[in-house]
């Protein structure tokens, strides 16, 4: 039976869920860590670290926004807006790069594996022909 979700698409789903929200990642990444293969588990762990870093950065920005409420300075609001924009661009860039790397590495890794399987089948067929007794 052919597998519908390949490893590379499972990894892409994990990275996409990490980008969307921590709850979506907790469901997809948690399932991958508990039930997934080793490659998918390592991707989920890597995505978990990246998601935690952005979660900490968002928490820091929330603290700064709370302080800005007391400061009532337009310069402070402009700085927070700029930092939020930089954080958003960094988040999009890192998750997009991870998804692209996952797709590219998954495609290049699957092609040699198919070639190795074909070679193994050919070698097995040749060996079986050689082992047949002559009558």
C-alpha positions in Angstrom: 0.0 0.0 0.0 1.4 3.4 -1.0 1.8 5.9 1.8 -0.3 9.0 1.2 1.8 11.3 3.4 5.5 11.1 2.7 8.1 12.0 5.3 8.9 15.3 3.6 5.2 16.4 3.6 4.9 15.4 7.3 7.9 17.6 8.1 6.3 20.4 6.1 3.1 20.1 8.1 5.1 20.3 11.3 6.9 23.5 10.2 3.6 25.0 8.9 1.8 24.2 12.2 4.7 25.8 14.1 4.3 29.0 12.1 0.5 29.1 12.5 0.3 28.7 16.3 1.7 27.0 19.3 -1.5 25.0 19.7 -1.5 23.6 16.2 2.2 22.7 16.7 1.5 21.0 20.0 -1.0 18.7 18.2 1.0 18.0 15.1 4.4 18.0 16.6 3.3 16.1 19.7 1.9 13.4 17.6 5.0 13.3 15.5 7.2 13.0 18.6 5.1 10.2 20.0 4.2 8.2 16.9 6.6 9.3 14.1 9.7 8.0 12.5 13.2 9.2 13.6 13.5 11.8 10.8 10.1 13.3 11.6 10.8 13.3 15.4 14.1 15.2 14.8 12.2 17.8 12.7 9.5 18.2 15.3 12.2 18.8 18.0 14.0 21.3 15.8 10.7 23.1 15.1 9.9 23.0 18.8 13.1 24.9 19.6 12.4 27.5 16.9 8.8 27.9 18.0 9.9 28.4 21.6 12.4 31.1 20.5 9.6 33.0 18.7 7.3 32.5 21.7 9.9 34.0 24.0 10.3 37.0 21.6 6.6 37.5 21.4 6.4 37.4 25.2 9.1 40.1 25.4 7.3 42.2 22.9 4.1 41.9 25.0 6.0 43.2 28.0 7.4 46.1 26.0 3.8 46.9 24.8 2.6 46.9 28.4 5.4 49.3 29.4 4.5 51.5 26.4 1.0 52.0 27.8 2.6 53.7 30.8 5.2 55.7 28.8 2.7 57.3 26.4 5.5 58.2 24.1 5.0 58.1 20.3 8.7 57.3 19.8 8.4 54.2 22.0 5.3 53.0 20.1 7.2 53.5 16.8 10.1 51.4 18.1 7.8 48.6 19.2 6.0 48.7 15.8 9.4 48.4 14.1 10.5 45.5 16.3 7.2 43.7 15.7 7.7 44.1 12.0 11.3 42.8 12.1 10.1 39.9 14.3 7.3 39.0 11.8 9.7 39.1 8.8 12.2 36.9 10.7 9.5 34.4 11.6 8.2 34.2 8.0 11.7 33.9 6.6 12.9 31.2 9.0 9.8 29.0 8.7 9.7 29.5 4.9 13.4 28.6 4.6 12.8 25.5 6.8 9.9 24.4 4.6 11.9 24.9 1.4 14.9 23.1 2.8 12.7 20.2 3.9 11.1 19.9 0.5 14.4 20.1 -1.4 16.2 17.6 0.9 13.2 15.3 0.8 13.1 15.3 -3.0 16.9 14.6 -3.4 16.9 12.0 -0.7 13.9 10.1 -2.2 15.5 9.8 -5.7 18.7 8.0 -4.7 16.7 5.6 -2.5 14.5 4.7 -5.5 17.6 4.1 -7.6 19.1 1.9 -4.8 16.0 -0.1 -4.7 16.0 -0.6 -8.5 19.7 -1.7 -8.3 18.9 -4.1 -5.5 16.0 -5.7 -7.6 18.3 -6.0 -10.6 21.0 -7.6 -8.5 18.5 -10.0 -6.9 17.2 -11.0 -10.3 20.7 -11.7 -11.6 21.6 -13.7 -8.5 18.5 -15.8 -8.8 19.3 -16.5 -12.5 22.8 -17.6 -11.6 21.6 -19.9 -8.8 19.2 -21.9 -11.0 20.6 -25.3 -11.7 21.0 -26.2 -15.3 18.9 -29.1 -16.6 
